[in-house]
């Protein structure tokens, strides 16, 4: 009699987490407990099982190991006792620190950036998302292609602990550099194509709204609720990597985009690699900062997002807060927050609460953002005519002797520039 096969799911990789508690904690926005829980969330999103969390109190960074040698040996012993397969730090490690830690611990050791890149790689579904993730991974990998140890053994296909050898390393380095150049060219083509689409929308007078916020704030759920879409909205970090742009059915032509979620201390390499995605924010008319107010530290999260926006040069963009997940708060906590943030919109994307108020606010912002004006322009005013055809939506035009009478609709900032060209 044939035995019945029993399906089993693959076992999760076991991870030991190392969370650094800097003595000068007052210089850091997030507390140790918040850093620890966020690392747990990141590791869970990566599909690993946490077997232990080690707290390391640190006054200053050890240049060769990040932590002291005694602490590294202690981490090694605990990792082997707990049968961990990977050690994950909540900070970034230099290539030298990572290599030296692996020599002492004897296990794969990764830092926060590599962990986030692994999550990105799992969630990248479109060609653009995959290109951006691969570029970030290769730029992260390139300075680590030297020396010996477990890290390079993995890259070299498991050739003991000697690494792939200097000649092979040089070949790998050259191949990676060539691949990085190719990926950057592909991303530049994508950026140029998206720029064409944006110009077309602007010419047609389309108002663009972008949903921004911390990862897992409910941006994709809100996009689904506003547009009737059914995009994947898991309770996981970084579900959305590419901007999802959909029509929002209002009286005006409006498109709304869901963008990649932010996280505090977002690695600069990720910002650079995801420039094609983050450009959607730069060219949006309105930013809606979606905030999960059920988080106890939501105000710190707001500051983290605003720090990133300033780094991107978007601190002055028209925006307002959309406080999501009000269904998770009791009435007294909600009223307390409303008193402190009276200008915010309070919604539950999941249960479609107060979405009509949100739509009304968007419509108000549209009216504030555009100006309709009548102008008469001479045929000889080439610069002015070029500006109108490039920047404005032409509602009507009447050709007269040596001049044109226009009725225009254009963004307020472009209207101010038009006034300068008209000298009034």
C-alpha positions in Angstrom: 0.0 0.0 0.0 1.4 3.3 -1.1 2.2 5.8 1.7 0.3 9.0 1.7 2.5 12.0 1.1 2.3 14.8 3.7 3.0 18.3 2.6 5.2 20.3 4.8 6.1 24.0 4.6 9.8 24.8 4.4 11.2 25.7 7.8 11.9 29.4 8.5 15.4 30.6 8.8 16.3 31.2 12.4 17.6 34.6 13.3 19.3 36.1 16.3 18.8 39.8 16.5 21.3 42.3 17.8 19.9 45.7 18.8 22.3 48.5 19.7 21.4 50.7 22.6 23.6 53.8 22.3 24.4 55.4 25.6 23.7 58.8 24.1 20.1 57.8 23.4 18.9 61.4 23.6 20.4 61.9 20.1 18.2 59.2 18.7 14.6 59.7 17.9 13.4 56.1 18.5 13.8 54.4 21.9 15.6 51.0 22.3 12.2 49.3 22.6 10.9 50.9 19.5 14.1 50.0 17.6 13.8 46.4 18.8 10.1 46.0 17.8 10.7 47.5 14.4 13.6 45.1 13.8 11.2 42.3 14.7 8.7 43.5 12.2 11.3 43.7 9.5 12.6 40.2 10.2 9.1 38.9 10.3 8.4 40.5 6.9 11.5 38.7 5.6 10.1 35.4 6.6 12.6 34.6 9.4 11.9 33.2 12.9 13.4 35.2 15.8 15.1 32.9 18.3 16.7 35.5 20.5 17.2 39.3 20.8 20.5 40.6 22.2 20.8 44.1 23.6 24.2 45.7 23.2 24.8 48.9 25.2 27.4 51.0 23.4 29.2 54.2 24.1 31.2 54.3 20.9 31.5 52.2 17.8 34.4 49.8 17.4 35.8 50.5 13.9 36.6 46.9 13.2 33.6 45.1 14.7 31.1 47.8 15.5 30.7 46.1 19.0 33.6 45.0 21.3 35.4 41.7 20.6 34.1 40.2 23.9 30.5 41.0 22.9 31.0 39.6 19.4 32.2 36.3 21.0 29.2 36.3 23.4 26.9 36.8 20.4 28.6 33.9 18.6 28.1 31.5 21.6 24.5 32.5 22.0 23.7 32.2 18.3 25.1 28.6 18.2 23.2 27.7 21.4 20.0 28.9 19.9 20.7 27.2 16.6 20.5 30.5 14.8 21.3 30.5 11.0 21.7 34.2 10.6 22.7 37.2 12.9 20.9 40.5 12.1 22.1 43.9 13.3 19.6 46.8 13.5 22.4 49.2 12.4 24.4 49.5 9.2 27.8 47.7 9.2 30.8 48.6 7.1 32.2 45.9 4.8 35.1 45.4 7.2 32.9 45.2 10.3 30.6 42.7 8.5 33.5 40.5 7.4 35.2 40.5 10.8 31.9 39.7 12.7 31.3 36.7 10.4 34.9 35.5 11.1 34.2 35.6 14.9 30.5 34.5 14.9 30.9 31.8 12.2 27.5 32.6 10.8 26.0 34.8 8.1 25.8 38.3 9.5 23.7 41.0 7.9 22.9 44.6 8.7 19.7 46.7 8.5 20.2 47.8 4.9 20.7 44.2 3.6 17.6 43.1 5.6 15.5 45.8 4.0 16.9 44.9 0.5 15.9 41.3 1.1 12.3 42.4 1.9 12.3 44.6 -1.2 13.5 41.7 -3.3 10.6 39.6 -2.1 8.0 42.2 -2.9 9.4 43.5 -6.2 6.9 42.3 -8.8 7.2 44.7 -11.8 10.2 45.1 -14.0 10.9 48.6 -12.7 10.7 47.4 -9.1 13.1 44.5 -9.8 15.6 46.8 -11.6 15.6 49.3 -8.7 16.1 46.5 -6.1 18.9 44.8 -8.1 20.7 48.1 -8.5 20.5 48.8 -4.8 21.7 45.2 -4.0 24.6 45.4 -6.4 25.8 48.8 -5.1 25.6 47.4 -1.6 27.5 44.3 -2.6 30.3 45.9 -4.6 32.4 47.3 -1.7 32.1 43.9 0.0 33.8 42.0 -2.8 37.2 41.7 -1.1 38.8 39.7 1.7 38.0 36.3 2.9 35.3 34.8 5.1 31.8 33.2 5.0 30.3 36.2 3.2 32.5 35.8 0.2 32.3 32.0 0.4 28.6 32.3 -0.2 29.2 34.6 -3.2 31.8 32.2 -4.6 29.4 29.2 -4.6 30.7 27.7 -1.3 34.4 27.3 -1.9 35.3 26.6 1.7 36.2 29.7 3.7 39.0 31.0 1.4 36.7 33.1 -0.7 36.6 32.9 -4.5 40.2 34.2 -5.0 41.5 37.5 -6.1 41.3 36.8 -9.9 37.7 35.6 -9.6 36.9 38.6 -7.4 38.2 41.0 -10.0 36.0 39.3 -12.6 33.0 39.5 -10.3 33.7 43.2 -9.6 33.9 44.1 -13.2 30.7 42.2 -14.1 28.9 43.9 -11.2 30.1 47.4 -12.4 29.0 46.6 -15.9 25.6 45.4 -14.6 25.2 48.6 -12.5 25.9 50.8 -15.6 23.3 48.8 -17.6 20.6 49.0 -14.8 21.2 52.8 -14.4 20.6 53.3 -18.2 17.4 51.2 -18.0 16.2 53.3 -15.0 17.0 56.5 -16.9 14.8 55.3 -19.8 12.0 54.5 -17.4 12.4 58.0 -15.8 12.2 59.6 -19.2 9.1 57.7 -20.2 7.4 58.6 -16.9 8.3 62.2 -17.5 6.5 62.1 -20.8 3.4 60.7 -19.1 3.6 63.4 -16.4 3.9 66.2 -19.1 0.9 64.7 -20.9 -1.2 64.7 -17.7 -0.2 68.3 -16.9 -1.1 69.4 -20.4 -4.5 67.8 -19.9 -4.9 69.6 -16.6 -4.8 66.4 -14.5 -4.3 67.0 -10.8 -1.9 64.5 -9.2 -2.2 63.3 -5.6 0.5 61.1 -3.9 -0.1 58.9 -0.8 3.0 59.0 1.3 3.8 57.8 4.8 5.6 55.2 7.0 5.6 51.7 5.8 2.4 49.8 6.8 0.4 53.0 7.5 -2.5 51.8 5.2 -1.7 53.7 2.0 -2.6 50.8 -0.3 -5.9 50.2 1.6 -6.7 53.8 1.2 -6.0 53.7 -2.5 -8.3 50.7 -2.8 -11.1 52.4 -0.8 -10.9 55.6 -2.9 -10.7 54.1 -6.3 -12.5 50.7 -6.0 -9.2 48.9 -6.8 -8.1 45.7 -5.2 -4.4 46.1 -4.9 -2.6 43.8 -2.5 -2.6 45.3 1.0 -1.0 42.9 3.4 -0.1 43.6 7.0 3.6 43.5 6.1 6.3 46.1 5.5 7.1 47.4 2.1 4.3 45.7 0.2 4.3 48.5 -2.4 7.5 49.3 -4.2 6.4 50.8 -7.5 4.0 53.7 -7.6 0.5 52.5 -8.4 -1.3 55.3 -10.2 -5.1 55.2 -10.6 -7.9 57.6 -11.6 -9.8 59.2 -8.8 -13.3 59.9 -10.0 -14.0 63.6 -9.0 -15.4 66.6 -10.9 -11.8 67.4 -11.9 -9.4 65.1 -13.6 -7.4 63.5 -10.8 -4.9 60.7 -10.5 -3.8 59.3 -7.2 -0.5 57.3 -6.6 0.4 54.9 -3.9 4.2 55.0 -3.2 6.8 53.0 -1.4 6.6 53.3 2.4 9.2 55.2 4.4 11.1 54.0 7.5 13.3 56.0 9.9 16.9 56.2 8.9 16.1 55.1 5.4 19.4 54.1 3.9 20.7 56.7 1.4 21.5 54.0 -1.1 17.9 53.0 -1.2 16.8 56.6 -1.8 19.2 56.9 -4.7 18.2 53.5 -6.2 14.5 54.3 -5.9 14.8 57.8 -7.5 12.6 56.7 -10.4 9.8 55.9 -7.9 10.3 58.8 -5.6 10.2 61.3 -8.5 6.4 60.7 -8.5 6.4 62.7 -5.3 8.4 65.6 -6.7 5.9 66.1 -9.6 2.7 65.6 -7.5 0.4 68.5 -6.9 -0.6 67.3 -3.4 0.9 64.9 -0.8 -1.4 63.1 1.6 0.7 61.9 4.5 -1.1 58.8 5.7 -0.4 58.1 9.4 -1.3 55.0 11.5 -2.5 56.7 14.7 -3.0 53.4 16.4 0.8 53.3 16.8 1.9 54.6 20.2 4.8 56.4 18.6 2.9 57.9 15.7 4.3 61.4 16.3 7.9 60.0 16.0 6.9 58.3 12.7 5.5 61.6 11.4 8.8 63.3 12.2 10.7 60.5 10.5 8.7 60.9 7.3 9.1 64.6 7.3 12.9 64.3 7.7 12.9 62.1 4.6 10.8 64.6 2.7 13.2 67.4 3.6 16.1 65.3 2.5 14.3 64.8 -0.9 13.7 68.6 -1.1 9.9 68.1 -0.7 9.4 69.8 2.6 7.4 72.7 1.1 5.1 70.6 -1.0 1.3 71.2 -0.4 0.2 68.4 1.9 -1.9 67.4 4.9 -2.2 64.6 7.4 -4.6 61.7 6.9 -4.8 59.9 10.2 -5.8 56.3 9.5 -7.0 53.4 11.6 -9.3 55.4 13.8 -11.2 52.2 14.3 -8.4 50.9 16.5 -8.6 53.8 19.0 -11.1 54.4 21.8 -13.1 57.6 21.8 -11.1 59.4 24.5 -7.7 58.8 22.8 -9.1 59.9 19.5 -10.5 63.2 20.9 -7.2 63.9 22.6 -5.4 63.5 19.3 -8.0 65.6 17.4 -7.4 68.5 19.8 -3.7 68.4 19.1 -4.1 67.9 15.3 -7.3 69.8 14.4 -6.3 70.2 10.7 -5.8 66.5 10.1 -8.4 64.2 8.4 -9.5 61.2 10.5 -10.4 58.1 8.6 -10.5 54.3 8.6 -9.5 53.1 5.1 -10.5 49.5 6.1 -14.1 50.5 7.1 -14.5 53.4 4.6 -15.0 55.9 7.5 -14.9 59.6 6.7 -13.7 59.1 3.1 -16.3 61.7 1.9 -14.6 64.3 4.1 -11.2 63.3 2.6 -12.5 63.7 -0.9 -14.0 67.1 -0.1 -10.6 68.2 1.3 -8.9 67.0 -1.9 -11.4 69.0 -4.0 -10.8 72.1 -1.9 -7.0 71.7 -2.5 -7.6 71.4 -6.2 -9.5 74.7 -6.3 -6.7 76.4 -4.3 -4.0 75.0 -6.6 -5.3 76.2 -10.0 -6.0 79.6 -11.4 -8.2 80.5 -14.5 -7.1 83.6 -16.3 -7.7 85.4 -19.6 -4.7 86.9 -21.4 -4.0 88.5 -24.8 -0.6 87.6 -26.3 1.1 89.1 -29.4 2.5 86.7 -32.0 5.9 88.4 -31.5 6.0 87.3 -27.8 7.6 83.9 -28.5 8.8 83.2 -25.0 5.4 83.9 -23.5 3.6 81.8 -26.1 6.1 78.9 -25.5 5.4 79.2 -21.8 1.6 79.0 -22.3 1.7 76.0 -24.7 4.1 74.2 -22.3 2.6 75.0 -18.9 -1.0 75.9 -19.2 -4.2 74.1 -20.1 -5.8 76.1 -22.9 -9.5 76.3 -22.2 -10.2 78.5 -25.3 -8.3 80.6 -27.8 -9.4 83.3 -30.3 -7.1 84.5 -33.0 -7.1 88.2 -33.6 -5.0 90.6 -35.7 -1.4 89.9 -34.6 -2.5 88.5 -31.3 -4.3 85.6 -29.6 -6.9 85.8 -26.8 -6.5 82.9 -24.4 -8.5 81.5 -21.5 -6.1 79.4 -19.5 -6.1 77.1 -16.5 -2.7 76.5 -14.8 -1.2 75.7 -11.4 -0.8 78.6 -9.1 3.0 78.6 -9.1 3.0 78.7 -12.9 0.4 81.5 -12.8 2.9 83.6 -10.7 5.5 83.0 -13.4 3.1 83.9 -16.1 2.4 87.2 -14.3 6.1 88.0 -14.4 6.3 87.3 -18.1 3.2 89.5 -18.7 4.7 92.3 -16.4 1.7 92.7 -14.2 
